[in-house]
Amino acid sequence: MNALQKLNSANVSGKFICVGLDTDPKKIPSLLSTHPNPTVEFNKKIIEATKEFAADYKLNLAFYESEGITGIKNLEETLSFIPKNILSIADGKRGDIGNTSEMYAKSVFDYFKFDSATLNPFMGKDSLAPFLSRTDKLNFILALTSNPGSADFQKLHLKSGEYLFQYLIKKVNSWNENQNCGIVFGATNISELKDNIEIINNLPLLIPGVGAQDGNPEELSKLLFSNGIKTFLINVSRAILYKSSAENFAEEAKNEIVRLTKIISQNLH
């Protein structure tokens, strides 16, 4: 299966939760401290406990790159635990001049063999071209993010009267010739999502901001389903990973993803 097929397969099965493996060694349960590799063991247990319910796993590259060679090895080993039929996302928000972007794409897709990547479009289409040319992959392009500073640029008014993020969404639609583009749209901006459903069109959505950032999964899923949008991922990281620091941390992570999935699924029909 290519990346979009993996996403569609998960969504059709009622799976919409993206498990963000933003694993912070300082937050790993202390009971793993005696393990030879606490980060990898933690990730392994989280994946094993949640894989039946996860739509995908998103690995924030910064959490692994910050540990140098050890972190890169942890990244590789963690990827080996993810079932091949489940989408994997490299969250590095890449985007640079042509030859640099080509190397980023080679790293993400050819070396680590991720199915998908997050991209920063600030430098324009040519900076994303090496990613967009991969017809079997899926690229989530930043549109409107969930951080407070998103207003600094993303909500600038253009001469046309539209916001910069709206113009960007229209651009991504025009770049989607290979059906391998999606957008990142923050769940904390629920009113903006409602107002921009029409221009989002059929682009797959990666939605951060649920969980620790207080985005409402029930309100969000109800809005999406009622507007015929059924191809999306709701990212939850800390609220699943660190639901418990006790011995049953993996079981509690599973319980949380099951709880969130039920909330979303009740709005599906």
Sequence and secondary structure as in RCSB ss.txt:
>XXXX:A:sequence
MNALQKLNSANVSGKFICVGLDTDPKKIPSLLSTHPNPTVEFNKKIIEATKEFAADYKLNLAFYESEGITGIKNL
EETLSFIPKNILSIADGKRGDIGNTSEMYAKSVFDYFKFDSATLNPFMGKDSLAPFLSRTDKLNFILALTSNPGS
ADFQKLHLKSGEYLFQYLIKKVNSWNENQNCGIVFGATNISELKDNIEIINNLPLLIPGVGAQDGNPEELSKLLF
SNGIKTFLINVSRAILYKSSAENFAEEAKNEIVRLTKIISQNLH
>XXXX:A:secstr
  HHHHHHHHHHTT  EEEE    GGGS GGGTTSS HHHHHHHHHHHHHTTT SEEEEEHHHHHTTHHHHHHHH
HHHHHHS TTSEEEEEEEE  SHHHHHHHHIIIIIIS  SEEEE GGG GGGTHHHHT TTSEEEEEEE SSGGG
GGTTT B TTSSBHHHHHHHHHHHHGGGS EEEEE TT HHHHHHTHHHHTT  EEE  BSTT B HHHHHHHHH
HTT   EEEEE HHHHTS  STTHHHHHHHHHHHHHHHHHTTT 
